[in-house]
């Protein structure tokens, strides 16, 4: 189990801090100064925004404002445009799922890595028990060798 006391984290307001990233979800803490605005934007994932402390105003793309304080939670659809204004110094927890969402640049990289790993396993079989590295047959094309190097990292499959 991993735990965080979000109210006790230092360095806020300041740059966002990723608390955790898994294959399914990403958790991020944001600290905003009073008057700071996150201009209208969207994310590829479904987003839950939890106000940990302070007060914020969330505005959707239709111009509807919601004023929220500690304990309030917003749920946003993937690609739903919105902006956030901190009406006081505020701390937010952002949960994104699935991570990365459809269309996110990292999703393409994740899919490419997954396909490369599958290709290595199809050609090589399981890793060698002695070294933990895939057993790469000879006679591979330069592209196959490059894919194998890309799909392995330090002797382990990515």
Phi, psi and omega in degrees: 000139174249144179222154177217139169261095188298325179292335183269352180298136179266163176093016179240144355299154182172193182296151177303148179236122176283120178277319186201143173225127174236183176292345184249330192213152171232136177243129185227138174256133178241136174242128183238137172284154175306130180088349180290140182240133165265103185304163182310129183204180177212160173236157183286340186261165166292138184235137170245125178247118181250124176280113181276316178209158179084193182228140177225161172238119176260133179239127179273178185291347176272355180091007178285130180258139171234120175269133187220149177232186185314129179097344181285142180232134174252143170240126182242137176292157173305136178067013176283122184282142182197165172226160180228131175242127174276112179277345167220173172303133187220155175233131184236147170251125179248125176246127181242128179207145351289155181249131342284154182284165179303129179092349179290138180305326179290336178297317180299319178295317180298317180295316180298318177298317180298315179295320178296318178299316179298319179297317178299314181295322179296322181278329191249335188083190183292161179298154177295134179297330183287312187256340185078358181268150175296145177275110185263121180291157176281167178083017177282152175288161177304322179295320179293319178297318179296318179296321178295319178295321181291325185274355177238151182219114176058034178086005177232150177291140179287000000 
